[in-house]
Amino acid sequence: MDDAAGQFLDLIQVLRKSGMPSPPQRAHAEFDETTLQVFWKKWPALSAWAGSLWMMLSEELAEPGTPHRDSELDEVGGSD
């Protein structure tokens, strides 16, 4: 796994351990003003990035899977 992917998975784990995702109402009530201002300032770029990634993954997963073409990797069941 490359470094960027590892860092991204670590970030997801940190968010999960910190109680995220919490309901927006709770976050709004509990976050201090500075945190909310930083979120407001940074969110457009993060939102666009996450939305683009979500759309690409959704499109990719919407297509039916294709069989693997390497016969050495194929597993064929049988009876003895």
C-alpha positions as CSV (number, residue, x, y, z in Angstrom):
1,M,0.0,0.0,0.0
2,D,1.4,3.4,-0.9
3,D,1.9,6.1,1.7
4,A,-1.1,8.2,0.6
5,A,-3.4,5.3,0.9
6,G,-2.0,4.4,4.3
7,Q,-2.4,7.9,5.6
8,F,-5.9,8.1,4.3
9,L,-6.9,4.9,6.1
10,D,-5.2,6.1,9.3
11,L,-7.2,9.3,9.0
12,I,-10.5,7.4,8.7
13,Q,-9.5,5.4,11.8
14,V,-8.7,8.6,13.8
15,L,-12.1,10.1,12.8
16,R,-13.9,6.9,13.9
17,K,-12.1,6.7,17.2
18,S,-12.9,10.4,17.9
19,G,-16.6,9.8,17.7
20,M,-17.0,10.9,14.1
21,P,-19.2,10.9,12.3
22,S,-21.3,12.5,14.9
23,P,-24.6,14.0,14.0
24,P,-24.1,17.5,12.6
25,Q,-26.3,19.1,15.4
26,R,-24.0,17.6,18.0
27,A,-20.8,18.7,16.3
28,H,-22.2,22.2,15.9
29,A,-23.1,22.4,19.6
30,E,-19.9,20.9,20.8
31,F,-17.2,22.4,18.5
32,D,-15.7,25.7,19.5
33,E,-15.9,28.7,17.3
34,T,-12.4,28.4,15.9
35,T,-13.0,24.7,14.9
36,L,-16.2,25.7,13.2
37,Q,-14.5,28.6,11.3
38,V,-11.7,26.3,10.1
39,F,-14.2,23.7,9.0
40,W,-16.2,26.4,7.1
41,K,-13.0,27.7,5.4
42,K,-11.7,24.2,4.5
43,W,-14.9,22.3,3.8
44,P,-15.5,23.4,0.1
45,A,-12.3,21.8,-1.1
46,L,-12.7,18.7,1.1
47,S,-16.3,18.4,0.1
48,A,-15.5,18.6,-3.6
49,W,-12.7,16.1,-3.3
50,A,-14.7,13.6,-1.3
51,G,-17.7,14.1,-3.7
52,S,-15.5,13.4,-6.7
53,L,-14.0,10.3,-5.1
54,W,-17.5,9.1,-4.1
55,M,-18.8,9.5,-7.6
56,M,-15.9,7.7,-9.2
57,L,-16.2,4.8,-6.8
58,S,-20.0,4.7,-7.3
59,E,-19.6,4.5,-11.0
60,E,-16.9,1.9,-10.8
61,L,-19.0,-0.3,-8.4
62,A,-22.1,0.1,-10.6
63,E,-20.5,-1.8,-13.4
64,P,-20.8,-5.6,-13.3
65,G,-17.7,-7.5,-12.4
66,T,-15.6,-9.2,-15.1
67,P,-14.1,-12.6,-14.8
68,H,-10.3,-12.8,-14.3
69,R,-8.6,-13.9,-17.5
70,D,-5.6,-15.6,-15.9
71,S,-6.2,-19.4,-16.0
72,E,-3.5,-20.0,-13.4
73,L,-5.5,-18.1,-10.9
74,D,-8.8,-19.8,-11.7
75,E,-10.1,-22.2,-9.1
76,V,-12.2,-24.9,-10.3
77,G,-14.1,-27.1,-7.9
78,G,-14.5,-30.8,-8.4
79,S,-15.2,-34.0,-6.6
80,D,-12.7,-36.7,-5.9
